[in-house]
Amino acid sequence: MMPRITTYAISFETVKKASSAIQEQISSLLSLPSEYVTIAVNADTFIQDGAVVQGSPFVEICLFDRGEEQEDAIAHVVTAELRKSGCGDVDVYLTKLERRRYFENGKHF
């Protein structure tokens, strides 16, 4: 399902708190069912200079090309809702998927 949002160095509770608003706003913006907006929490361990550290909050959003205006709006929604839910600074990166390289059940999407 697209878009797929993966969070890094953001607590499960923070993402959970923001998830409904993120899904509702993005589904409205893109005119698609909210269940198409997938959110995953990555539970990585970050290491720096041999010590475990808190990573920098980062969000990757994989999606098909939606144009700059919609993509900017998606990044804004994710950032705003995570910040409202207690996340400080957060970086967002959009990965644009190519339809010809995307397969669903072994068939081109």
N, C-alpha and C positions, 0 to 999 in steps of 0.2 A: 504494500500500500504506500502511497505517496501523498505528501512528503513524509520522509522518515527523519525524525529528530533524535539525535543521540547526544546525551550530556556526559561531560567529563568533569570531575572534581566539583560536582554539585551534589549535595546530599539528596538521598532518596526522598526524604520528607519535603524538602524544598520543591523538588520537581513534582512530586505528587500534589502538593498544594497548588501549584501553578498549572497543572496539566489540563484541567477542565476548561479554564479560560483560554489557554493556548489552542486547544483543539477546536473549541467553538468559534473563536475569532478567525483562525486560519481556514476552517471549513467554510465559513461565511465569505471570507475574502476570495476563496478559490471556487466557490459554488460546488462543493462536493460534500458527501456525507462525512460527519465528524469521525467515524470509525476508519476513514482512509488516512487520517493523520495519526501516525504511529510515533510514540515517544518511548525511548529506551534510556535507562540509567546505567551508565558504565561504572562499575565499582573497581576502578584501577587503583593501584598503589603507586605513588610518585616518589622518586628517589632523587636526591641531589647531594653531591659530595658525600656519598656513602650513608646518608641518613634519610629516613622516611619523612617526607614533607607534605604539606597540603598543596595540591596542585592548583594551577590557575583555572578558574571556571571557564569552560569552553563548551560550545555547542556546535555540532556539525549537522547541517540540514541537507539531506539528499533529496533532490527533486528534479523534475523535468523543467525545461526552460519555461519560465512564466513571465519573462520580461522584467526589466529593471524596476519598474514601479511596484509590481506585486512582490518581487523578491525583497525590495527595501522594506515594504510593509510587513512581510513575514518576519524579517530580522528584528524589526521594531517591536512587534507583538511578543516574540519570544523573550527579547531583552527586558521589556517593560514588565511582563508577567513574572519572570524569574526575580527581578529586583523587588517587585511588590511582595514576593513570597520570602524574601530574606536573603537573596543572593546579592553580593556586592557587585563589583565590576565583572562583566562577562564578555567574552569574545565570541562572535558568531561567524561561522564559515559556511558558505553555501557551495555544495558540490552539485553541479549540473549534470544530470544523467542524459545519455543519448539513447533515444528510443531504439535505435538499431542494435544497441548493445545491451538492452534490457530484455530479459526473458522471464516469462511467467509460466511455470510448469513446462519448461523446455521450448516454449514458443515465443517468438518476438511479440512484444507488447503492442 
